Amino acid sequence: MKNNIGKMLKEAREKSNLTQQELAVKVGKKRSYISRIECEDDMNINLNTLLEVVEKGFGKTIKIEFVNNENINI
């Protein structure tokens, strides 16, 4: 199961009542970059950039957790 980072960021932005432009200003990026992150399924976002968007844009932190996937058949 693939998590879509762009979709998660868009939902967080909307919950924070921010426009793409407002978020871009908060994190020092262009609005078009925020749009690309949110809309492109295959967008590769650098981990440092993701941290910057979440911390500066939403005042939150990221928790990364590794879990066992016992139900996955390969």
N, C-alpha and C positions, 0 to 999 in steps of 0.2 A: 504494500500500500504506500503510495507516494504522497507525501504532504506537499502542498503547493505553498511555498514561502510567500510568493506574490499575493496570493489570495488571503493569506493570514495577515499580511501587512495592510492590505486594503481594508479588511474587516476592522483591524485595530485603528486605522486612520479614521474610518467612518464612525466608530464608537467614540473616538476622541473629538468628533465634530471638526475635523480638519480637512481642508481642501488639499489637493496634491500640491498646489503652490505654497500653501502655508507650511506643510510638512517639509517641502524642499528648502524653504528659507530657514527653518529650524535646524536642519541638518547640513546646510551648506551645499546642496546639490541642485541641479536644474529640475524643473517640473517634469520635463520630458524623460529624465532618468527615472523618477518616481513612477511615472506612467508605464515605462518599459518594465520595471520590476513587477508591477501589479498585473500587467496584461500578458506578458510573454511566458508561456508554459516552460520553455526551455532556457529561460534567463538564468545565467550563472551569476550569483551575487557573491562577492568576496565576504568571508566571515567578518572581517573588520568593518566592512561597510554595513553589513546587517546589524552588527552591534551598535554602530554609530546611529543608524536610523532608529533603532529601538530605544536606545538610551537618551539621545538628544531629542528625538521626535516625540516619544511617548513617555519619557521619564521612567522607563521600566528596564528590567534586566532580562537576559535570556538564560534559561536553564536547559542544558543539554544532558540528556540521560540515555544511557545505553541499556536496552532491555533484551531479554531472551525472547526469541520468536519461535516458540515450540510448535506452533500450528502451521508453519510454512513448509511446504513440500517443494524440494528442489529437484 
